Amino acid sequence: MTWRLFRFFLFQLAGAFLGRLLLPGGDSRQGIILGLVAASTLWVLIDLQRVGRLLLWLKRGETSTPAKVDGLWGEVADRVRRLVKAREVKAADSETRLQEFLAAIQASPNGVVLLDGQNRIEWCNETASEHFAFDPKRDVMQHLANLLRDPLFASYLAGDDYGREIVMMGPRSTASRPVRLAVHLHRYGEGRKLLLSRDVTALEQAEAMRRDFVANVSHEIRTPLTVLTGFVETLQTLPLNEEERGRYLGLMAQQAGRMQTLVNDLLTLSRLEGSPPPGGNEWVPVQPLMAACEQEGRALSALLTSQHGKKHLLQVFDAADYELAGSRSELLSAMSNLLNNAVRYTPAGGSIEVKWHVLPDGRAEFSVRDSGPGIAPEHISRLTERFYRVDRSRSRETGGTGLGLAIVKHVAQRHGAELHIESRPGHGSCFSIIFPAARVRRLAAR
Ligand code: ADP
């Protein structure tokens, strides 16, 4: 500033000197005054020109390049440029932080919708647009109430009680694929709202399955228990002879056995669900497995056909010298379940074939084919559900628990295998487990 004042005075001095010099004949005071006026005017004009350039530079917004302005105005331009640059850096920093923050919300497994004071959508993440079928671009600033017309949600939004969440049907829900959403509104800022959503379909299904399971187990246990209690009362109250007592005790033992089988199957299922799948290092020879399975099947067949004139024609083919990687007890349980089912559902006189067959691609198939009643197509996909039975009375009569095929499916999955069911009413059934090639090898390869 001092330098500028000094230059101004120097300029004035030069003007006065020149004025005096250029007016030699006239009044020297008049020359000096004229020189001073001319110097001041020139100074102002130069300044105006600089201000003009500065204004032009500011108007163009070319603040990234330095302004071509000298002097004090050049310094003003420089300061403005530095200020703008600092602001730009700060803004870029804020923008990066905002983008990172939005990316984090995008990555959230929950839906997030930001609403303004009038319940208009300001922003939503992809999960929310998936949950509520929003178009993240088109639906911005749309009223939420116009897009989500579920009456339950409408009254929740209109109401004042956001302390709890509500569960509503998702807009993408269909009869075959229901979608249940838990939504929760939170207030924030000045009249703004945050809408959070979670897909609780699987959770609700699991909860419904758990409820059904408990109800089924209670029902399965209650039936034999009721029978047992009845027999106990009879034994306590009625004077029975030895033969009658023996008969009642036999029936009681049968009911107790039924409960025991059910509890054993439940324990097997819970072990299968709660333990890590068997590794691929324990190799089990297939032939002894099939022999143990055959022995059990023949004993059951003898028991079930003892009162009929005819027996089952049961053929178990040789498994040659193969072995399977997995758990012996689990594999035996799965194979026996399939053979026992064939024996239980095939009427006396029918035929049953048990085979081990290695496929050209190295996979191996264990199959049980029977000439029994067969199963209608609508039941096939549900057979592995717990307690699902096609023929309830036949299942009960033959000591079924409704858990056999659920156990087979679990064992197959734990061994990377697949359970295939082929059946037609009146044409028998074929249940097969196909093991992956990595779990099958010849004994000689050891
Ligand atoms: P269960 O103990 O009742 O046999 P499973 O889970 O083993 O239970 O089988 C489920 C249902 O599948 C059975 O109740 C039966 O109706 C049907 N099923 C299973 N195996 C056969 C078969 N070989 N032939 C006909 N129906 C079968």
Residues whose N, C-alpha, C, O or C-beta is under 5 A from the ligand:
A	BS01	ADP	N341 A342 Y345 G372 G374 I375 L383 Y388 R389 V390 D391 S395 G400 T401 G402 L403 G404 L405 A406 S429
